[in-house]
Amino acid sequence: MSDSSPVPTFSARSTPADFLQGAALIGRAAGLIFRTPRLLGLSLLCGLFTLVALGGLFALLWVYAPDLLGMVWTRPEPWWGRVLWGLVFALLFLVLFVVGASVVVPLVLAPLQDPLSELTEERCGGYSSPPFRLGAFFRGLVLGVSHTLARIFFLLLGLGVLLPLHLVPGVGSIAWAVLGTLWTMLWLAGEHLAAPMTRHQYPFGEVRRLLRQRWALCLGFGAGVYVLLWVPLLNNFFLPVAVVGGTLLYRGLLAVGNVPPPPDGK
């Protein structure tokens, strides 16, 4: 790789620095966007639509999340109970907001994700966007939809497995929020790592293998995306940064041999 290449340099094996390297992909992705006019233009367009989607999601959860928590734990009367209930509500709201944003925003911005990822790979070198072909488009569409449904299934499955923790008042809900946050972080990494891998026709099992093999690196990247969602103004651009960061993660893992050559040969 040349010094000017945006491709990150990873170790071929897991190291203690993996988590920090994964989190640093957020800054690397943001820097690449600002240095690339076409990426910046697409990101600004994404930001406009994301602002509307996140605003609607926030308002919806603000209205209905208290009733959702009240279904499993009625608001206590003592002041200390109300404080604890408020803390649990804040954690629940946080998890539901991130989960909702992770599902709703990508659906709204689906047409722009592949162009963002393709432009990123062009900047990494050794790749050029293929000409449009109707057959390839539909094959990619079917593969992308199937992968998306599979990823959403695993997100909801993980949160569902943790759901019985709510049966333990107070502490159980806090445990669900913490474990649910960690699961969502890892899922966010898989969601955006899968974007370039789906384009190259890797099977979904290959994405799951990478999440297991380089879990600390992926968790660090997912944590960076998660935190980005809570930074005012910047959260409007979380999807472009996540898509670019996920593509850089893929190219870095490809460079050290953790990912086999693309099945599509591109």
N, C-alpha and C positions, 0 to 999 in steps of 0.2 A: 504494500500500500504506500502511496505517496504521502508526504507530510500534509498535503492539503486535503486528503481524503477525509470525508466525515465518518467513515466506517470506524466504530469503536474497536479498541484492542482488548480482547478478553483472553484469559487463560483457557487452555483447552480443558482444564479440570476445575472443579469448584475450589474456591479459595475463600478465606475470611473476608476479603475485600469485595466479594460478589454483590452483597446487598447495596453497598455504597456506589459501586459501579452502575448497578441497575438504576438507582435513584438519580444518578448523574446524567442519565440519558434524557431526562426532561430538559435540562439546561442545554445539552448538545442539540436536541431537536429544535428548541426555540431559537438557538443561534443559527441553525441551518435555515430555518424559515425566514428569518430577517435578512439573511445573506442571499436569498433566492427570490427574486421578484415574483415569479409565477406561483411559488409556494405561498408567498405572503398574500397575494391577491386571493387565492383560494381560501386561505385561512381567514381573511377578513370577511369573506362571504359566509363561511361557516360560522363565524362569530356572531353575525347578525341573526341567523336562524337559531343558533344555540341560545342566545339571549331570550328570545321568545319562548323557546321550549323549557328552559330552566325556570323562567318566571312563572309559567303556568304550573309546572310541577311543584314549585315551592308553595304557591297559593293553595294547590290541591291538598298537599300534605299538612299544611298549617290548619286547614279546616277539619280534615278527617283523621289525622294521626292521633289526637287525644282520644277520640272514640275507639280507635283500634286498640290502644293500650288499655283503655277502660274495660274492654271486653275480657281481658285476662287479669286485670288488677285494678280494682276500684280505687279512686283517689282517696287516700286516708284523711282522717279528720285532724289528728295531731300535727303541729307545725313541722316537727322533724320528719313525719311521714310524708307531708306534702313536699318538703325539700327533696327527699329521696325519690319520690314519684316524679318530680320535675327533672331530676338528674337522669332517671331512666328514660323519660320522654325525650330529653335532648339527645341521648344516645340512639334511641329508636329512630328519631327524626333524621339524624345524621346518616345512619345505615340505609334507611328507606330512600333518602334523597339521592345518595350515591348510586344505589341499586337502580332506582328509577331513571336517573340521568344516564347510567350505563346502558340502559335498554332503549329509552325513548330517543335520546339525541342521535345515536348511531342510525336508528331507523329513519329519523327525519333527514339526516345528512348522508344516507347511503349512496346516492349518486356521486358524491364528491370524494368518497374514501379511496376508491381505486386510483383516480387521478393524483391524489396527494401521495399515495404510496409509490406510484410509478415515477412521479417526478423525483421523489426521494432516491429511488434506486438509480435513476439516471445520474443524479449528483454523486452517488457512490461509485459510479463507473462500472463498466462491464455489462451494461444493460441499456436497452433502448425499448421504448414502448412499441409493442407490435401493432401493425395496421389493423383496423377494425375488420372483423369477419363475423358474419351473423352466426354461424355455427359455433365458433369459439365463444362468442358472447353468451349464447344460451347455455352452453356447457358450463361456463364460469358462473352464470346466474344460478343454475341448479345446484352446483357444488357450494356456492356461497350461501345460499338459503339453507341448505342441509347443515352446513357447518354452524351457521348462526343459531338455528334451532337446537342443535346439539349443545352449543355453549350456553344458551339460555337455560336449557334443561339442567345442566350440571350446576349452574349458579343457583337455581331454585331448589335443586335437590340438596345441595349443601346447606342452604339456609333452612330447608324443611327438616333435615336431620337434627339440626340444633334447636328446632322449635319447641320441643318438650321442656327445654330449660325454663321457659316462661312459667311453667307450673310451680316453680319455686319463687315465691313473691320476692321482688326486689333484687336479691342477689342473682337469681336465675336470669332475669331480664338483662342485668349488667353483663353476665357471662355470655349471653346470646349476642349482645351488641359487640362485645370485644372479639369473640370468635367469628361472628358474622363479618366483622370488619376485615379480619385477616383473610378470610375466605374470599371476600369481595376483592381485596387487593390482588390476590393471586389470580382470580378470575379476570380482572382487568388486564393483567399482563397477557394472559392467554387470549383474550378477546382481540388485542391489538397486535400480538405476535402472529395470530392466525390470519390477519388481513393479507400480508404479502404471501404467506404460505398457501393460502387458498388460491390466490392468483396463479401461483406456480403449480397448482394441482397436487400439492402434498395431501396425503390422507389425514383426517382429523386425529388419528392415533399418533401421528408424528408430533403434532402439537402437544398432546398429552404427555408423550415421552419426554419432550424438552422441559415441560413444567416440572416433571419429577426429577429429571437429571440435573437441571440448573435452577432448582426451586428458589435458592437465595437470590440469585441474579434477577429472576423473574419477579420475586416478591418485592425487591427493591424498586424495580421499575413500576410495578403496580402500586406501591406505596406512594411513589412520586405523582402518579396520575391521580390517586385518591386525594392527596393533599392539594393538588392543583385545583380540584373541584371546589375547594373552600376558600380560595384566594379571590376576593372581589375583583371584578373586571377580567382578571386572567382566566377565571373559570369559563368565560364565554369562548375561549380558544382551547379548551382542554382536549377536544376531539382532534383537531389538526396536530397538536403537539403529541398526543397519544399515538396517532396513526404514523407520524413521522418517526417518533421514538420506537414504536414497535417494528417499523421497517429497518431502522438502524440496528435494533436488537437482533433481528433475523440475519442481516448481513454480517454482523459481528460473529454470530454463532456459525454462520456458513463459512466465514474466513478461517476459523480455527478447527473446522471439521466436525463440529457437534451436529451439524445438519448435513445430510447427504446432498449431492447435486440435485437441482430441481427436476422433477419428473417431466416437465414440459421442455427441458433442455435449454431454457432461456436464462 
